[in-house]
Amino acid sequence: MLYFFGGGHTIREADFRALKKIGKVANILPVVSLADTFTAGELWDYKNRIIQGALANKVQFFNINDSLTDIAPGDLPKIAKTLLTNDVSGPCPPFAIVNPQFSNDPHLHNTLSND
């Protein structure tokens, strides 16, 4: 299940209470919506607060390591595992969704846009 954190730069305790219940019956993929309204530093801090809140509330996000271990051996699973699990945030960091057309980050806009 995709769980969207967003609507500002705050994280509510109610998010973690809901996630704890949901996590008993579904895999949770955390997503930061409106990530293009954050600076790079703010996004890093926000993701870290999500991770720390999840740890403090014993919420478990989907662990990509477990799934990749079940895939048949080959180069693609090795590459995917390296890319997805070597993040400092853990095996399934909160993902961020941005719209490069409306980003506050000029580097991101120049990198991703067709302009």
N, C-alpha and C positions, 0 to 999 in steps of 0.2 A: 504494500500500500504506500502510495506517495503521501507524505505528510508535509504540508506547506507551512513553514514558519514565515511570517511576513506581516505586512500591514504596519510597518514601523520598525524601529530598532529595539523593540522590547520583546522579551520572552516571558510568557506567563506561566505560573505554576500549574494552571489548568491544562496547559499543553502537555506537561509531563504526566499529570494524573490520567489524562485521556490516553496518552501513548502507552502507559503501563498496562491499561486494560486492553487496548488494541493489540499490543505485543503478545498477548497470550494466545491470540488466534490468527495473527497475520504478521508477515514480515514487513518491517517499516523502513522505508527509504526517506531520510530527511532531506527536504528541499528548502532552500532560502528563496522565497519569491521576491520580486522587485529588487534583486541583488544589484541592479544597475543604479540604484539610488544610494549605494554604499561606496565609499572610497575603498581601496584595496585594504588598508589598515582596519577600517571599520568592519569590513566583511570578515577578515581574519578573526577579529575579536568576537564578532557575532557567532561565527561558527564554533569558536572555542567555548563560548558561553553555552551553546547548545550541547556540546559534548560534555562539558562539566555538569550541566543540569541533568543530562541523561544518566551520567555516572552516579550523581548524588541521589537520584530518584530510582536507581536500579532499572532503568529503561534500556532495553537492548535493541539496537538497530540491526537491520539485516547485515549479516557478516558474509561478504563476498568470498572470503577464503574457504568457507565451508562448501559453497556451491562450486567453485572452481576446482576443488579437490575431486569432485565427482565427475568432472569432464574427462573424456578420453585424452590420453597424452598426445602432445603435438606442440608445434610452435605457437599457434594462436592462444591456447590456454596459458602458456608460459608468459607470453607478452602481456596478455590481459591481466594476469595475476600481478605481474611486476608493476604495470601502470596503475592498477586499482588498489593495491595493498601496500605500496611503499609510501603512502601519504602520511605525513606527521600526525594527521588527525585520527588515524586508525584505519581499520579495514573498510569502513564505509563512511567517509566523511560526509557532512551535509553538502549536498550539491547546490550550486547556485545557478539561477536562471537570470539571464540578462538579455536586453534588447539593445544591440549595438547602435541602433538608430537614435535611441533616447538616453544613452549612457552618459553619466557625469564624468566618465573617465576618457579623456581624449585619446589616450594610447589605445584603449580597447576599441573605441569608435574607428580609429584609423586602421587598426589591424583587421577588424572583422567586416567593416562596411564595404560596399561596392563603390563608394564615392571616390 
